[in-house]
Amino acid sequence: MALAGDEYDQSQSAEGEISAASFNPDDPTQVAEIYNAAVKGYKRYGGRVCSFDDSTVVSTNEVVLRDSSGNTIMTMVLYDGEWIRE
């Protein structure tokens, strides 16, 4: 069974690399989906900010949430399918 687990882990990491490689920062739909998922993860921590105007979607696995003044509120990372704070 350990061998099967290793094969699964390798296939999962390969899939993650493909999705990260296909990140297109010029695609507003993809950027919005990633941003919205990160904000949803942020809100699970009880965070409340009315707007993240200057946020940056760094990759499919990282979003830097900033307020309208440009101050970094939190960096969210995608870990094991869930958005968590860095």
N, C-alpha and C positions, 0 to 999 in steps of 0.2 A: 504494500500500500504506500510506503514512503516514496517509491519510485513514481507511482501515479501522481502523488502530490507534487513532486518536483517537476514533472512534465506539465502539470496544470499551471504551476507558478511561472514556468518559462513561457507558456502560451499566453498567459495573462500579461506578462511584462512585454511581450512582443506586440500584443494588441495595443497596449498603452503607448508604445513608441510610435506605432502607426498613427494613432489619433493625435499625438503631440506633433508629429511631422506634418499632419494635414492641417494644422492651425493656420488660418488665413486672417491676419489682423485687419485686412481690408474688407472682410465679409461682415457687414453689420449684424446680420442675423446670428451668425456663429458667436460673435463677440457678445451680443445681447444675451444669448442663452447661457454662456459661461458666467457673465456678470450676474445675471439673475439668480443662478444657482449658488454663487458665492455669497450674495446678499442674504439669500434664504438661510444658508448655513450660519452666517453672522447673527441673524435674528434668533436662531436657536440658542445662542449664548445670552440672550436677553438684551442685546445691543439695540439702541434706538438712536438713529440719526435720520433726520427727515430727507436728506439727500446726500448722494455720493457723487457730486458733479464732476470732480476731477480724478475719478478712479481710473486705474490702469489695468487692463487685462494683459498680463505679461505672457501667459501661455495658457494652454488648456488646463494646467494644473496650478496656476498661481494668479491671484488677483490682489492688487493693492487698493484698498478702499480708502479714499480721501474725501474730506469735506470740501465745501465750496471755497474755502480759504487755502486749499492745497495741503492741509495738515493730514498726515497719515493717521488714520484711525486704527486700522488693523490690516495685516496681510493674511489672506485666506489661502490655504493650499488644499488641493484635492488629494486625500489619502485614503486608499482602500475604498474608493467610491463615495466618500463623504467629505464635505467641505469642513475643514477645521481651521482654527487659528494657528498661525505659525508661532 
